[in-house]
Amino acid sequence: MPESMQESVQSMMEEAKQEVTSSRRPWYYMGRIARVLFIVYAVQLVLFAALAWWAHVNPVSSIDVAITREFQENLAPWLRTIMEIISYPGNTLLLPVLVLIAAGIFWFVGLRLEAVVILVLSTVSALLNAILKLLVERPRPNAQFVEVLQKATGHSFPSGHVMAYLAFWGLLFSFGILLFRGWRWWRVALLMVSAIFVALVGPSRIYLGDHWASDVLGSYLIGGVLLGVTLWLYLKLKERGVLETKRAQEKMSHSKRLRAFSSEDQKE
């Protein structure tokens, strides 16, 4: 690699490190809505429990069948391709690889707590999904009722894709909101890509005939609770400076692109 190109790459990486690790903004405003969020999460858990029981008792529901058929009214190749692209990372090892890459990037730029949270949340989400599938034991949609455009194995409730995407893309979206300021291209790209995957993964699973609508709804409910609790714990740890590097602390007051979480900044 030419020296000029190598210097340019190193300069870009150094700038990225400085932008990502340097400073933060007070987060005390998050505590004001903590009680409201607690109530919301409690309601979500109750709804999820009721939906899980209903899915166990009603493996095939006329409501679910009607919703899937409505989704599958348009079987245009372009729409099917889009749905398959959205689901593809969860069908292969691509998603675990993306999780490792994202964690590595956050660790490399000094955001070590974020890197650990990415790995832990994705792991916990996968384990919880496996346990819930065993408990509910709901069979997947079959060709007797709807079009099965993409054959999947295992139990149906809740959707592993939706929970995994919430754990990964949902967390990245949250970091994009909580950590970064401004409208740099990489922040806009992070928010847009993450939001698209989270919003479309549910419809894609229904459209492809891999899951019933109630499977998807249940996944958004329990996945949302898991993400919310994780972010609450993350903010608590962030405030205490857990896994905070000295380099990041020293640069905290200079950057205008990261929000602050330290106790000292809250007093300003």
N, C-alpha and C positions, 0 to 999 in steps of 0.2 A: 504494500500500500504506500503511495507517495506520502512524503512527510507532511506536505500541506494538507492533504485529505485527513491524515491521522490527527493532525493538530486541530482541524476543524471538528472532527468527531469528538475528540477529548474536550474541546471547548463547549460543545453542545451538551455533553453529559455533565460537565461541571456546572453549567448554568441550570440544568434540570435539578441537580442535587440542591443547589442553593435555593431555588424556587420552592422545592418541595419540603425542605427540612428547616427553613429559617425561622418562621414566625407564626404566631397564632393569635386569635382574637378571643375575648371573653366568651364563655359558654353558659354563664349563669342563667341566661334567658331560657335555656333548655329545661331547667328545674321547675320553671313556672307551669309547664304543661305536663309534668310528670304524673300528677294524679289523674289527669284526663286520660293520658296514655294507659295508665294502669287499668282504668275502667274499660277502655277500648279493648285492650288485650284480654281482659277477663271475659268480655262479651264474645270475642272471637273464639276463645277456648270453649265456651259453652256451646256456641254454634257448631264448632268443629266436632265436639263430642256427640251432639245430636245428629249431625250429618253422618258421622262414622257409624253410629248405631243404625241409622236408616239405610245406609249403603250395605251394611251387613245383612239386614233383614230383607232388603229389596235388591238383589244382585242385578236384576234388569228392570228398569223403571220405564214406563211409557213416556214420562216427561223427558228422561235422558235420551230415549230413542228419537223422540220428536225433535229435540234440540240438535242432535247429531245430523239427522236428515236435513234439517234446515241449513246447517253449516255446509253440508255436502251437495246442496242444490247446484252450485256452480263448480263443476269438476274440470275447469279449464286448465290446460297444462301449465300456464304461467303461474296460476294461483297455487297449484299443487307444488310446483318447484319452490316457490317462496316458503310455503309451509314446511317443506322438507329441509330447506336451508336453515330455517329457524330451529328445527328439532335436531339437526345433524350433530352439533357439538355434544349433545346429551346422549346420542346414540353410539358414540365412539369414545376413544380415549382422549379426544381433543379437549373436552372440558377439563378433565384432571390436569392435562398439560397446561392449559391456560391458567388454572388455579396456581400451579407451581411457578409459572412465569410471572404472574402478577405478584405473588408473594416475594419472589426473588427481586423484582424491580423495586418494590416498596422497601425491602431490606437494604438493597444496594444504595438507595438514596437517603437512608437513615431513618426511615419510618418503620422501625422494627416491631412495634406493637401492632401496627396495621398488618404487617406481614404475617404475624402469628395469628391474628384474628381471622384473616382470610383462610388460612389452613385449618384452624380449629372449627370455624363455622361450617365449612364445606364438609368436614369429616362428621361432625355431629349431625348435620342435616341428613347425610346419607345413612347413618346408623338409625336415626329416628324414623326415617322413611321405611327402612327395612323392617323395623319392629312393628310399625303401624300396618304395613301390608300383611304381615303374618297374623296380626290380631283381627283385622277386618275380613280378610280372606275373600275378597270380591273378585270374581272372574272378569277378564277383559271383554270388551265388545267383540262380537263375532259376526260373521257374514250372514247369519240368519236374520239379523235385525238391521244392520247398517253396512256400508262399504268399509272394508278394512284395507286401506291403501298402504299401510305400513305395519306389517306384522310384528308384534312385540310379545315377549314372554313374561311370566310371573303374574302376580296379582295386580289389581287395577287401582285400588284406593289406598293412599292418595297418590297423585302423580309424582314420580321421582324427578321427572324433568322440571316440573314447576318448582318443586322445593329446591332442587339443585340450582336453578337459575336465580331464584330469589336469594339463596345463600351467597352466590358468587356475583352475578350481575347487579342484584339489588344492593349488595354491600358496596360494590364499586360505585354505584350511583350515589349512595349515601356518603361515601368518602368524598366524592366529587362536590357534594353540597357542603359537608361539614368542614373539610380541610382547605379547599382552595377558594381563592378570590379571583375576580376578573373574568375575562372571556377569552383567554388564550385558546388557540385552536385545539390543543390537546384536551383541555377541560371540556370544551363543547363536544368534541368527539366522544369523550368518555361518557358524558351524560346521555348523549343521543343513542349511542350503541347500546349502552346498558338498559336504557328505558325501552328501546325497541324489543330487545330480547325478553325482558320481563313481561311486557305487555302482550307480545304475540305468542309466547310459548304455550300459553293455555289454549287459545283458539287453535293453534297448530296441532295440538294433541287430540282435540276433538275432531278437527277436520280430517286428520289422517286415520281416524278410527282406532286410535290407540287407547283412548280413555273416554269415559263418560263425562258429561259436563259437571256432574256432582263430584267426580274425582278431582277435577281441576279446581272447582270452588273450594273443596276441602284443603287442597294443597296451598292455595293462596292464603287461606285462613291460618293454618298452622305454620306455614312458612313465614307469614308476616309477623306472627307472634315471636317466632324464633329469631328473626332478624331484629325485631324491635328490642327484645331482651338483650341480645348481643350488643347492640348499639348503646344501650343504657350502661351495660358493664364496661364497654369500651370507653365511654366518656368518663366514667368514674376512674378507671385506670389511667386515662390520659391526663386527667386533672392532677393525679399524684405523680406524674412523670415516670410511670413504669416503662422500662426499656427505652427511656429517652437518652440519646447519646449526648455527650458534652458538646460535641460540635454543633448539634442542632440547638442546644440551649444557648450557646454563645451567639448564634446567628439569629436568634428568635426575634430580636428587636429591629432587624434590618429589612426583612422581606415584606412585600406587600401582597403576596400571592397565597399565603397560608393563614388560616385563622388561628387565634390563640386559645389555649385551654388552661394555661397555668394559673395558679392562685394569685400570683403577683399581678397578672394582667387584669384580673377581675376587679382589683382595687382601683384601677385607673379610671 
